[in-house]
C-alpha cells in the first residue's frame, strides 16, 4: 500500500482530501501552548502540570506535530526531560500517555456511546513522578498531528526523525528553562527503532555547536524493533521455550529455514514448517502470551464492514468506531480512547485546532504513505553508546511481538565487555526481572511479567526500573 501511494501522488491527494475534507479550508496559525488544568472524564483538577501545543516542522506543507508536555511531579527544575515516541502504524502517542508511562488511565467500565465521555483516573506509577515527559504525535498524521497540504503526510523514518529534531530545536527555543535539565530520547516498540537515530542527530548538532544546545545524556528503548530479521526470527526460539511450539516443529524450522527466511520461506519444507508455526502463533495473545487473546482494536478507514455513523455535535464525528472488545481484554482501554479523543469537549480542553483533524484514530492501518528507510538501528545504538551516552534497553519477558531473546541477542552482538554479569534486580525483596550492564553505560534489562509493551503490564516494576536508571543507580 505504501509503495502504491508513493507512486500515485494524485491518488494520495484524493484519498487525503476524502479523509480530511476540512483541511482545504483550514488555515494554520501559530498559537501559544495550552495549559490544561482539567479534562473531561477526570474528577477535579489535574494533579500535575499539562501543556499541549503544536510545532510546525514542515513550513512548505504546513505540517505540525502535536505534543503533550507533562512536567515532573518531583523537581521539574532539575529532573530529566524525556521525549517519548510510540510505535505502530502512526499510532498516537496518547497510547504512551494513557496506557504506558503517563499519569492518567481509563477507568475500565462498560461504555455505551450515549454521549458521555469515558472516565479517567490518576495513575500512581507514572514516569512523570521523576521526569518531565514530552509526548509527541509523530510522524505527521499520527494522533492530532496534521498537514494542511496532503503532501506533508508523505514521510518516512528518516524524514520524520529529522522533523522531530526540528521539533526539539523549536520547542527548547520556546522553553529555555528546561535546556539545563538532563535530556533523554525514549520510545518503545517500532518507535524504538527511531530513538537511537534521533539521539545521534541531536548529538551531531551538539558537536556542530548548533543552538539551542540540548543537554543530551542518553536514550532508552522498550520492547524495541531494530529493522533487523532478529526481531521476527526470535519468535521461533521464544515460542519453543514457552511451550507453544513442539520440539519437532522447532527442529524442522531450524533445519529447513535460514535466518531471515522465517516469514519469506525460500523452500517448500521451510514454508510448510512456518505455516504450522503461524497457526500456533495465532492461538496466543501476541503482546502477552499469558493474557486472553483479543482482536486488534483500531478503526480502519477502508473497512466497509464497520458501521459508519455520526453522533451528536457535542460528542464529535465518529465515522469508524472500532469493534467493542470484551471488558476483560487488555485492550479495552484502546476502545475507550477512540470515544474520548473524538469528544469535542476533550478536544477543546486539549487545544486541538478546529478543522485540523476530522477523526482521531489510535493507530492508522496503511492508509497514509510511510517509507521504511532505516533498515537497521543497531549501528546507531553502537555509535551512541561508543560516544559514551547512557542507554537502557528493556523488554517484557512475555512479549511475543518482539521477544526479549532477539533484543538480548543484538545487544550482545555489539561486543561490549561486561561490567556487571547477568543478575536479578528486585522490587520489595522479590525478583522484578534480570539485567546485565556493559561498558559504555549500556544496560539491558527484562521486566518479569511484562508484555508488549512492558509498562502496560507491569507499571510498578517499570517505574522502579526507570527511576533507578534515570537517577544513575544500579538496577
ABEGO torsion letter per residue (X at the ends): XAAAAAABAAAAAAAAAAABAAAAABBBBBBBBBBBABBBGBBEBBABBBBBEBBBABAAAGBBBBBBBBBBABBAAABBBBBBBBBEBGBBAAAAAAABABABBBBBBBBAGAGBBBBBBBBAABAAAABBBBBBBOBBGBEABBBABAAAABBBAAAAAAAAAAAAAAAAAABAAAAABBBBBBBBEAAAAAAAAAAAAAAAAAAAGBOBBBBBAEBBBBGBBAGBAAAAAAAAAAAAAAGABBAAAAAAAAAABBBGAAABBABAAAAAAAAAAAAAAAABBAABAABBBBBBBBBBAABAABBBBBBBAAAEBBABBBBBBBAABAAAAAAAAAAAAABAAAAAAAGBBBGABABBBABBBGABBBBBABABAAAAAAAAAAAGBBBBBBBBAABAABBAAAAAAAAAAAGBBBABBBBBBBBGGBBAEBBBBBBGGBBBBBBBGBBOBAAAABAAAAAAAAAAAAAGBBX
